[in-house]
Amino acid sequence: MIAGDSKPKILILEASNGTAQSFASKAAFQAAGWDLIWRDVDGTALASQPTWTLSDEGSGRHRVKYTVPAGIYWVEPTIPAGYVMSPEAWANEGQSYDDDALAGLLQTSQGVPAIISADDGTLGDVVMGDSWTSDTLTIALGKLTRHGVAFADLASGWTISAGFRTAAGVPATAVLSGAPAGNGITAEFVVAASGTYRAKWTTYPTAMDLAATADAVQWFMDVQIKRTSDSLIITVARFALRVVWQRDTTV
């Protein structure tokens, strides 16, 4: 778990003859001679002991909730004579990243700091004439931090836009935000403060129609965000989307 997260642990407290013990709080637990001490790998008590609470779950079970300290640690209990605790001790590690944090970095394609790539991601295929929406996409945080911008900053004062082209030098036929009338294309933040967004259209943009004999055309899209206060513009993503020919022409 990440250091600083809250973690639960279930302890069973009994007298040596198996009689369940009951403590309504950490204060009652300590007043009866019990305690918990967090130590490092060498057995030295941590200079800053984590905050923790204790709740009675019944039948001798007690839930300890504590703040995970950084690094490898183990917990040594103080057990009054004539009583037992299960487990008698436990160990763990407070890490800088957990699985969710690593997944988040992978989903943004780039960590912080990171290589800033201009390679195209892929949005897959869309059949000519169909409505379309991307999945929820996430801005690579590394695109923002070099400008002193954080996800939270995007919550207000920013716009998002994009344009499709088939090749360099060909005019952009579709602008996502503030699109020309009839294109029907939009780009929008999903949760701006989380850096998530999507691109979509309901009415297919006829500017992307295939020629009568074409099977498919590859389109390329840049996504830009703009800060309205000073016109700071950042291209946060580049994608490829392939328009393929329509086989069912009944609608």
TORDRENZA-263209 format. One line per field, with one value per residue: residue in three letters; x, y, z of N, C-alpha, C, O in turn; chain. Coordinates in steps of 0.1 Angstrom, whole numbers, plus 5000, padded with zeros to 4 digits. Example, Ala and Ser with C-alpha at 12.3 -4.5 7.8 and 13.67 -1.06 7.14 Angstrom:
BEGIN
res (Ala:Ser)
n_X (5132:5128)
n_Y (4943:4978)
n_Z (5078:5071)
ca_X (5123:5137)
ca_Y (4955:4989)
ca_Z (5078:5071)
c_X (5132:5129)
c_Y (4967:5000)
c_Z (5078:5079)
o_X (5142:5134)
o_Y (4967:5011)
o_Z (5085:5080)
chain (A:A)
END
This chain:
BEGIN
res (Met:Ile:Ala:Gly:Asp:Ser:Lys:Pro:Lys:Ile:Leu:Ile:Leu:Glu:Ala:Ser:Asn:Gly:Thr:Ala:Gln:Ser:Phe:Ala:Ser:Lys:Ala:Ala:Phe:Gln:Ala:Ala:Gly:Trp:Asp:Leu:Ile:Trp:Arg:Asp:Val:Asp:Gly:Thr:Ala:Leu:Ala:Ser:Gln:Pro:Thr:Trp:Thr:Leu:Ser:Asp:Glu:Gly:Ser:Gly:Arg:His:Arg:Val:Lys:Tyr:Thr:Val:Pro:Ala:Gly:Ile:Tyr:Trp:Val:Glu:Pro:Thr:Ile:Pro:Ala:Gly:Tyr:Val:Met:Ser:Pro:Glu:Ala:Trp:Ala:Asn:Glu:Gly:Gln:Ser:Tyr:Asp:Asp:Asp:Ala:Leu:Ala:Gly:Leu:Leu:Gln:Thr:Ser:Gln:Gly:Val:Pro:Ala:Ile:Ile:Ser:Ala:Asp:Asp:Gly:Thr:Leu:Gly:Asp:Val:Val:Met:Gly:Asp:Ser:Trp:Thr:Ser:Asp:Thr:Leu:Thr:Ile:Ala:Leu:Gly:Lys:Leu:Thr:Arg:His:Gly:Val:Ala:Phe:Ala:Asp:Leu:Ala:Ser:Gly:Trp:Thr:Ile:Ser:Ala:Gly:Phe:Arg:Thr:Ala:Ala:Gly:Val:Pro:Ala:Thr:Ala:Val:Leu:Ser:Gly:Ala:Pro:Ala:Gly:Asn:Gly:Ile:Thr:Ala:Glu:Phe:Val:Val:Ala:Ala:Ser:Gly:Thr:Tyr:Arg:Ala:Lys:Trp:Thr:Thr:Tyr:Pro:Thr:Ala:Met:Asp:Leu:Ala:Ala:Thr:Ala:Asp:Ala:Val:Gln:Trp:Phe:Met:Asp:Val:Gln:Ile:Lys:Arg:Thr:Ser:Asp:Ser:Leu:Ile:Ile:Thr:Val:Ala:Arg:Phe:Ala:Leu:Arg:Val:Val:Trp:Gln:Arg:Asp:Thr:Thr:Val)
n_X (5008:5003:5023:5009:4983:4952:4949:4933:4934:4926:4924:4924:4915:4920:4916:4939:4925:4907:4886:4868:4879:4869:4871:4862:4875:4907:4918:4907:4917:4945:4945:4940:4964:4973:4990:5003:5032:5051:5078:5110:5130:5151:5142:5139:5120:5098:5105:5084:5054:5027:4994:4965:4935:4911:4885:4857:4847:4832:4829:4856:4870:4888:4891:4918:4926:4950:4975:4995:5030:5060:5082:5096:5081:5072:5048:5047:5031:5020:5013:4993:5001:4987:4970:4962:4970:4959:4967:5000:5019:5026:5038:5046:5048:5052:5047:5058:5042:5012:4993:4972:4981:5003:4990:4975:4996:5005:4982:4982:5002:5026:5050:5058:5086:5086:5092:5083:5062:5053:5041:5014:4985:4960:4926:4911:4886:4859:4828:4818:4794:4784:4775:4798:4820:4849:4866:4868:4894:4927:4947:4981:5000:5026:5027:5016:5030:5055:5048:5040:5015:4988:4965:4943:4941:4928:4901:4888:4887:4899:4898:4890:4900:4902:4915:4909:4929:4939:4964:4996:4995:4970:4938:4923:4895:4876:4868:4869:4859:4837:4830:4826:4794:4773:4792:4789:4806:4822:4843:4850:4856:4856:4860:4874:4892:4905:4918:4905:4889:4868:4862:4837:4809:4775:4759:4772:4801:4800:4822:4841:4835:4841:4857:4840:4851:4868:4881:4889:4900:4926:4926:4939:4943:4948:4948:4941:4946:4936:4945:4925:4932:4958:4962:4978:4988:4985:4994:4980:4976:4978:4962:4952:4925:4906:4885:4861:4846:4811:4789:4763:4737:4712:4702)
n_Y (4988:5024:5046:5065:5059:5046:5016:4986:4962:4931:4920:4894:4892:4876:4860:4838:4815:4814:4832:4857:4891:4925:4957:4990:5011:5026:5039:5025:5000:5005:5013:4990:4977:4969:4974:4989:4989:5003:4992:4993:4974:4966:4965:4988:5012:5032:5066:5084:5074:5058:5071:5056:5038:5019:4995:4977:4947:4926:4893:4891:4900:4928:4958:4973:5004:5020:5045:5039:5036:5049:5027:4994:4978:4965:4953:4954:4940:4949:4927:4920:4900:4867:4869:4866:4874:4874:4880:4876:4894:4916:4923:4947:4969:5003:5019:5039:5038:5022:4994:5006:5032:5028:5017:5040:5057:5042:5042:5069:5069:5082:5089:5110:5130:5126:5110:5129:5121:5122:5104:5086:5075:5049:5051:5032:5018:5033:5030:5044:5069:5062:5070:5080:5076:5082:5062:5070:5092:5099:5127:5128:5133:5142:5159:5182:5191:5202:5227:5238:5231:5214:5186:5195:5222:5223:5224:5248:5276:5266:5254:5227:5212:5199:5186:5169:5155:5142:5141:5158:5193:5191:5207:5211:5193:5189:5204:5199:5213:5240:5235:5238:5246:5219:5199:5185:5176:5171:5179:5171:5177:5150:5146:5174:5181:5157:5152:5139:5131:5131:5124:5129:5122:5126:5129:5118:5133:5146:5155:5136:5115:5086:5082:5069:5045:5038:5018:5024:5051:5067:5088:5115:5128:5156:5167:5195:5216:5248:5276:5301:5325:5333:5323:5300:5271:5236:5207:5178:5152:5127:5110:5082:5075:5053:5055:5033:5015:5015:4988:4981:4998:5006:5025)
n_Z (5000:4995:5013:5039:5033:5047:5065:5074:5101:5115:5148:5172:5205:5235:5268:5284:5288:5267:5268:5253:5248:5252:5240:5237:5226:5215:5237:5259:5254:5257:5284:5297:5295:5271:5239:5208:5189:5163:5144:5127:5103:5118:5143:5157:5172:5153:5147:5143:5152:5136:5133:5149:5154:5173:5172:5185:5172:5181:5197:5206:5185:5171:5153:5140:5127:5108:5098:5071:5074:5058:5040:5050:5076:5109:5133:5167:5194:5227:5252:5279:5308:5309:5288:5253:5218:5185:5151:5165:5157:5129:5096:5070:5041:5034:5004:4976:4953:4945:4930:4917:4914:4897:4875:4867:4858:4837:4820:4813:4796:4800:4826:4853:4857:4821:4789:4762:4739:4704:4690:4673:4691:4689:4678:4667:4645:4625:4610:4580:4582:4606:4640:4666:4693:4713:4738:4773:4777:4789:4798:4794:4822:4822:4801:4810:4834:4828:4821:4844:4852:4867:4869:4885:4879:4855:4859:4856:4834:4811:4777:4754:4724:4690:4659:4628:4602:4570:4560:4561:4553:4543:4546:4579:4584:4603:4633:4667:4691:4690:4664:4628:4614:4609:4610:4634:4654:4686:4713:4747:4782:4805:4833:4842:4862:4866:4844:4823:4792:4762:4727:4702:4679:4670:4647:4617:4603:4572:4557:4561:4544:4524:4492:4463:4455:4475:4502:4528:4548:4565:4593:4611:4643:4664:4697:4716:4744:4758:4777:4788:4800:4792:4768:4766:4750:4747:4731:4738:4730:4704:4678:4657:4635:4618:4590:4577:4549:4542:4544:4548:4536:4541:4559)
ca_X (5000:5010:5025:4999:4969:4947:4949:4927:4939:4917:4931:4915:4920:4914:4923:4946:4915:4899:4875:4869:4880:4862:4875:4854:4883:4921:4921:4903:4927:4958:4943:4941:4978:4977:4995:5009:5044:5056:5092:5117:5135:5161:5135:5139:5107:5097:5105:5071:5045:5015:4981:4957:4923:4907:4870:4853:4839:4825:4835:4870:4876:4889:4896:4927:4928:4962:4981:5007:5042:5069:5092:5093:5078:5065:5041:5049:5021:5022:5002:4993:5002:4975:4962:4968:4965:4962:4981:5008:5026:5025:5047:5042:5057:5046:5054:5055:5032:5005:4989:4963:4989:5011:4980:4973:5008:5005:4971:4985:5013:5039:5050:5062:5086:5085:5095:5071:5061:5044:5035:4999:4978:4949:4912:4904:4879:4845:4822:4813:4780:4780:4778:4811:4826:4861:4866:4873:4909:4934:4958:4994:5003:5039:5024:5012:5038:5066:5043:5036:5001:4983:4951:4933:4941:4919:4887:4882:4896:4905:4890:4896:4896:4910:4912:4912:4934:4943:4978:5002:4992:4955:4931:4916:4881:4867:4873:4860:4852:4834:4830:4818:4780:4771:4801:4783:4817:4825:4853:4846:4862:4847:4862:4885:4902:4912:4925:4899:4881:4864:4858:4825:4799:4763:4757:4785:4806:4801:4835:4850:4830:4850:4854:4831:4859:4878:4878:4892:4909:4932:4925:4948:4937:4955:4939:4948:4939:4940:4942:4919:4938:4970:4963:4988:4982:4993:4989:4981:4975:4977:4956:4947:4912:4903:4871:4860:4835:4798:4784:4748:4733:4697:4699)
ca_Y (5000:5036:5053:5076:5053:5039:5002:4979:4949:4925:4913:4886:4894:4866:4856:4825:4804:4815:4841:4869:4904:4936:4971:4999:5022:5026:5043:5014:4990:5008:5014:4976:4972:4965:4985:4985:4997:5001:4991:4991:4961:4964:4964:5001:5019:5043:5079:5089:5063:5061:5073:5044:5037:5005:4994:4964:4940:4915:4880:4892:4907:4942:4963:4984:5012:5028:5051:5032:5044:5046:5017:4982:4979:4954:4958:4946:4943:4947:4919:4918:4886:4860:4871:4863:4882:4868:4875:4882:4905:4915:4932:4952:4979:5015:5021:5052:5036:5009:4989:5016:5044:5023:5016:5053:5062:5035:5047:5082:5066:5088:5092:5124:5135:5115:5113:5135:5115:5128:5092:5085:5064:5045:5051:5021:5021:5037:5028:5057:5071:5058:5078:5076:5082:5075:5059:5081:5093:5107:5135:5124:5143:5148:5170:5194:5195:5210:5240:5241:5228:5202:5182:5203:5235:5222:5225:5260:5284:5259:5248:5215:5211:5190:5186:5158:5157:5129:5142:5172:5202:5191:5215:5204:5192:5188:5209:5193:5223:5251:5229:5244:5241:5207:5188:5177:5169:5178:5173:5176:5171:5142:5152:5182:5181:5144:5152:5130:5138:5122:5130:5121:5129:5119:5129:5116:5145:5142:5158:5124:5105:5080:5082:5058:5032:5036:5009:5030:5063:5069:5102:5118:5138:5163:5172:5206:5224:5262:5283:5313:5337:5338:5316:5289:5260:5224:5195:5168:5138:5126:5098:5078:5069:5049:5054:5022:5016:5011:4977:4981:5012:5007:5037)
ca_Z (5000:4995:5026:5041:5032:5059:5064:5086:5106:5125:5159:5182:5219:5244:5279:5281:5288:5256:5270:5244:5254:5245:5242:5229:5220:5217:5251:5268:5251:5263:5298:5302:5295:5257:5231:5195:5185:5149:5144:5114:5101:5128:5156:5163:5172:5144:5154:5142:5152:5129:5140:5148:5162:5176:5173:5189:5162:5188:5199:5207:5173:5171:5141:5141:5115:5110:5087:5067:5074:5047:5041:5056:5091:5116:5145:5179:5204:5242:5256:5293:5312:5310:5276:5240:5207:5172:5151:5176:5151:5115:5089:5057:5035:5028:4991:4969:4943:4946:4917:4911:4909:4885:4863:4863:4851:4824:4812:4808:4787:4804:4840:4856:4844:4811:4775:4756:4726:4694:4682:4674:4696:4679:4682:4661:4632:4625:4597:4574:4584:4620:4652:4671:4705:4719:4752:4781:4775:4800:4794:4800:4831:4818:4791:4818:4845:4823:4820:4857:4852:4873:4866:4892:4872:4843:4863:4851:4826:4800:4766:4747:4710:4682:4644:4620:4588:4564:4557:4563:4542:4539:4556:4589:4579:4614:4645:4677:4699:4681:4651:4618:4614:4601:4613:4645:4662:4698:4723:4760:4794:4813:4846:4838:4873:4866:4831:4814:4781:4751:4714:4697:4671:4668:4632:4610:4595:4557:4552:4562:4535:4515:4478:4459:4453:4487:4513:4541:4549:4579:4597:4622:4652:4675:4708:4723:4755:4758:4789:4783:4806:4785:4755:4766:4742:4748:4724:4748:4725:4689:4676:4644:4635:4604:4585:4567:4540:4547:4537:4549:4532:4542:4566)
c_X (5009:5011:5015:4985:4965:4945:4942:4934:4930:4925:4920:4922:4913:4922:4929:4936:4905:4887:4878:4870:4873:4866:4869:4863:4898:4924:4918:4913:4940:4956:4944:4954:4982:4983:5001:5021:5049:5071:5098:5123:5145:5155:5135:5125:5107:5097:5092:5061:5032:5003:4973:4945:4919:4892:4867:4843:4831:4832:4850:4877:4876:4896:4905:4928:4940:4967:4994:5019:5051:5079:5087:5091:5072:5059:5042:5039:5026:5010:5003:4995:4988:4965:4970:4962:4968:4958:4989:5016:5024:5034:5041:5052:5048:5053:5050:5043:5025:5001:4981:4971:4998:5002:4977:4984:5008:4994:4974:4996:5026:5038:5054:5075:5087:5090:5082:5070:5050:5038:5020:4995:4967:4936:4904:4897:4865:4840:4816:4798:4775:4782:4790:4814:4839:4857:4869:4888:4914:4946:4971:4999:5017:5038:5022:5023:5050:5061:5038:5021:4998:4969:4941:4931:4931:4905:4880:4892:4903:4894:4898:4891:4905:4906:4916:4918:4938:4958:4983:4998:4977:4948:4924:4901:4871:4874:4863:4852:4850:4834:4822:4804:4780:4780:4796:4794:4819:4836:4849:4854:4852:4848:4875:4896:4909:4919:4918:4890:4877:4861:4846:4818:4787:4759:4771:4789:4808:4815:4845:4845:4842:4847:4847:4838:4868:4873:4880:4901:4914:4932:4934:4943:4946:4945:4947:4939:4944:4936:4937:4926:4950:4972:4975:4981:4991:4986:4991:4980:4974:4972:4953:4934:4909:4889:4870:4847:4822:4792:4769:4744:4718:4693:4709)
c_Y (5013:5042:5064:5071:5048:5025:4995:4966:4944:4917:4906:4887:4884:4865:4842:4813:4804:4825:4854:4882:4914:4949:4980:5009:5019:5029:5032:5003:4992:5009:5000:4969:4967:4977:4980:4995:4993:5002:4989:4977:4957:4963:4977:5007:5031:5056:5085:5077:5067:5063:5060:5045:5022:5005:4979:4958:4928:4902:4880:4898:4922:4947:4975:4991:5021:5034:5044:5040:5041:5035:5004:4984:4966:4960:4949:4950:4942:4939:4916:4903:4880:4862:4868:4872:4874:4877:4883:4894:4905:4926:4936:4962:4991:5019:5035:5050:5022:5005:5000:5028:5040:5022:5030:5059:5055:5040:5061:5081:5072:5091:5107:5124:5123:5120:5118:5130:5122:5116:5092:5073:5060:5046:5040:5025:5026:5035:5041:5058:5069:5070:5072:5083:5075:5070:5071:5081:5101:5114:5130:5136:5150:5159:5183:5200:5204:5225:5245:5240:5215:5199:5192:5217:5235:5224:5237:5268:5278:5254:5236:5215:5202:5191:5174:5162:5143:5129:5157:5180:5202:5198:5206:5204:5192:5194:5205:5204:5235:5247:5237:5238:5229:5196:5179:5170:5177:5171:5179:5170:5162:5146:5161:5181:5167:5143:5142:5137:5127:5131:5122:5129:5120:5118:5129:5128:5141:5146:5146:5113:5099:5082:5069:5045:5029:5027:5015:5042:5065:5084:5104:5130:5143:5168:5183:5212:5238:5268:5297:5326:5342:5331:5305:5277:5248:5213:5183:5153:5138:5112:5095:5072:5066:5048:5043:5022:5010:5000:4977:4996:5014:5019:5048)
c_Z (5000:5009:5027:5040:5045:5056:5076:5089:5117:5135:5167:5195:5228:5257:5276:5281:5277:5257:5262:5252:5246:5250:5232:5221:5222:5232:5261:5266:5258:5279:5305:5300:5281:5250:5218:5192:5171:5149:5129:5114:5111:5142:5163:5162:5162:5152:5154:5141:5144:5138:5138:5157:5164:5178:5177:5178:5168:5188:5199:5196:5174:5158:5144:5127:5117:5097:5083:5067:5062:5050:5048:5071:5096:5128:5156:5190:5218:5246:5271:5297:5314:5298:5263:5229:5194:5161:5161:5171:5136:5109:5075:5052:5030:5016:4986:4959:4947:4932:4910:4906:4897:4873:4858:4855:4837:4815:4806:4798:4791:4819:4842:4863:4834:4798:4769:4742:4717:4685:4684:4682:4686:4686:4675:4648:4635:4611:4592:4576:4598:4630:4658:4684:4709:4733:4760:4781:4786:4795:4801:4809:4828:4808:4798:4827:4840:4821:4834:4859:4858:4868:4872:4885:4861:4846:4859:4843:4814:4790:4760:4733:4702:4667:4638:4606:4583:4561:4560:4551:4538:4550:4566:4585:4591:4627:4656:4685:4690:4667:4641:4617:4604:4604:4624:4654:4675:4706:4736:4771:4800:4827:4844:4849:4874:4852:4821:4804:4771:4738:4709:4686:4671:4654:4625:4602:4580:4551:4553:4553:4527:4500:4474:4459:4465:4497:4526:4539:4563:4581:4609:4630:4662:4685:4715:4734:4755:4771:4785:4788:4798:4772:4755:4760:4743:4740:4733:4743:4710:4687:4661:4645:4620:4601:4575:4560:4546:4539:4537:4547:4533:4550:4563)
o_X (5020:5001:5014:4975:4973:4940:4945:4941:4926:4933:4909:4934:4900:4934:4925:4939:4896:4880:4888:4863:4871:4866:4870:4858:4902:4933:4926:4917:4946:4966:4947:4956:4993:4980:5003:5019:5051:5076:5090:5121:5148:5162:5130:5120:5117:5090:5088:5060:5027:5002:4973:4945:4924:4886:4873:4833:4824:4841:4857:4889:4867:4905:4901:4931:4940:4964:5003:5020:5048:5084:5075:5099:5067:5063:5039:5038:5035:4999:5013:4990:4979:4954:4982:4951:4979:4946:4986:5020:5019:5039:5032:5062:5038:5065:5040:5036:5032:5004:4982:4969:4999:5006:4976:4981:5011:4996:4968:5000:5037:5028:5053:5076:5088:5091:5071:5078:5040:5032:5015:5000:4966:4934:4892:4902:4859:4847:4809:4791:4765:4791:4793:4811:4839:4847:4873:4894:4907:4954:4970:5001:5019:5047:5025:5025:5054:5070:5032:5015:5005:4962:4931:4920:4925:4896:4868:4904:4912:4883:4910:4879:4915:4896:4926:4913:4940:4964:4975:4999:4973:4950:4919:4895:4859:4884:4851:4840:4859:4839:4812:4803:4785:4777:4798:4790:4819:4838:4845:4859:4840:4838:4886:4908:4919:4925:4925:4884:4881:4859:4846:4820:4788:4757:4779:4780:4817:4818:4855:4850:4851:4835:4848:4833:4876:4861:4872:4909:4905:4937:4936:4939:4953:4934:4958:4927:4956:4924:4945:4925:4952:4983:4980:4970:5003:4974:5002:4984:4969:4977:4953:4931:4910:4881:4878:4837:4823:4791:4762:4746:4713:4681:4708)
o_Y (5012:5042:5072:5077:5045:5021:4999:4960:4951:4908:4911:4883:4885:4868:4836:4803:4797:4826:4860:4883:4913:4953:4978:5015:5010:5023:5030:4996:4984:5005:4998:4958:4963:4988:4968:5007:4981:5012:4985:4969:4945:4961:4977:5008:5038:5058:5092:5071:5078:5058:5054:5052:5013:5013:4970:4964:4922:4899:4871:4901:4928:4940:4985:4984:5029:5030:5043:5051:5030:5034:5003:4990:4958:4970:4937:4961:4934:4944:4911:4894:4886:4857:4867:4876:4867:4883:4893:4902:4894:4935:4929:4965:4989:5023:5041:5060:5013:5012:5002:5033:5048:5026:5032:5066:5061:5041:5064:5091:5067:5096:5115:5119:5112:5132:5112:5135:5126:5119:5096:5062:5066:5042:5039:5034:5024:5039:5048:5049:5073:5078:5060:5095:5062:5073:5081:5071:5110:5108:5127:5147:5162:5167:5194:5212:5212:5234:5256:5247:5205:5208:5196:5223:5245:5225:5237:5267:5283:5251:5235:5217:5197:5197:5168:5171:5134:5119:5166:5176:5210:5196:5195:5215:5195:5189:5208:5203:5240:5254:5243:5226:5229:5184:5167:5160:5190:5159:5191:5158:5165:5150:5155:5180:5166:5132:5138:5147:5116:5143:5110:5141:5107:5107:5137:5133:5133:5140:5146:5101:5106:5084:5059:5034:5020:5027:5012:5043:5065:5092:5094:5140:5135:5173:5181:5211:5240:5267:5305:5336:5354:5332:5302:5273:5249:5210:5179:5144:5148:5102:5105:5064:5074:5042:5044:5029:5000:5002:4973:5004:5023:5024:5059)
o_Z (5004:5017:5018:5044:5054:5045:5087:5080:5126:5132:5170:5197:5229:5257:5266:5275:5276:5248:5263:5263:5234:5261:5220:5212:5230:5238:5270:5276:5265:5286:5316:5303:5279:5254:5216:5194:5169:5155:5121:5123:5113:5152:5174:5150:5163:5162:5163:5130:5146:5149:5128:5167:5156:5186:5172:5175:5161:5179:5195:5197:5179:5153:5149:5117:5126:5086:5092:5060:5056:5061:5051:5077:5088:5134:5155:5193:5221:5245:5276:5289:5319:5299:5264:5230:5193:5161:5166:5179:5131:5115:5070:5058:5023:5017:4990:4957:4950:4922:4898:4895:4888:4862:4846:4845:4827:4803:4796:4792:4787:4824:4832:4874:4838:4795:4771:4733:4722:4675:4694:4680:4676:4697:4677:4641:4646:4601:4600:4573:4602:4627:4657:4685:4708:4738:4754:4784:4792:4788:4813:4804:4831:4807:4793:4828:4848:4820:4834:4867:4855:4863:4865:4886:4857:4837:4857:4846:4809:4793:4761:4731:4708:4664:4641:4600:4591:4561:4561:4540:4531:4562:4563:4584:4589:4631:4655:4686:4684:4658:4645:4620:4593:4600:4623:4660:4674:4704:4737:4770:4800:4833:4844:4846:4881:4850:4811:4807:4772:4739:4711:4685:4672:4648:4627:4594:4577:4541:4546:4555:4523:4497:4481:4462:4464:4500:4535:4529:4573:4573:4617:4625:4669:4681:4720:4733:4752:4775:4778:4782:4798:4766:4744:4764:4742:4741:4735:4750:4704:4693:4653:4654:4611:4608:4565:4565:4554:4526:4527:4555:4526:4549:4568)
chain (A:A:A:A:A:A:A:A:A:A:A:A:A:A:A:A:A:A:A:A:A:A:A:A:A:A:A:A:A:A:A:A:A:A:A:A:A:A:A:A:A:A:A:A:A:A:A:A:A:A:A:A:A:A:A:A:A:A:A:A:A:A:A:A:A:A:A:A:A:A:A:A:A:A:A:A:A:A:A:A:A:A:A:A:A:A:A:A:A:A:A:A:A:A:A:A:A:A:A:A:A:A:A:A:A:A:A:A:A:A:A:A:A:A:A:A:A:A:A:A:A:A:A:A:A:A:A:A:A:A:A:A:A:A:A:A:A:A:A:A:A:A:A:A:A:A:A:A:A:A:A:A:A:A:A:A:A:A:A:A:A:A:A:A:A:A:A:A:A:A:A:A:A:A:A:A:A:A:A:A:A:A:A:A:A:A:A:A:A:A:A:A:A:A:A:A:A:A:A:A:A:A:A:A:A:A:A:A:A:A:A:A:A:A:A:A:A:A:A:A:A:A:A:A:A:A:A:A:A:A:A:A:A:A:A:A:A:A:A:A:A:A:A:A:A:A:A:A:A:A:A)
END
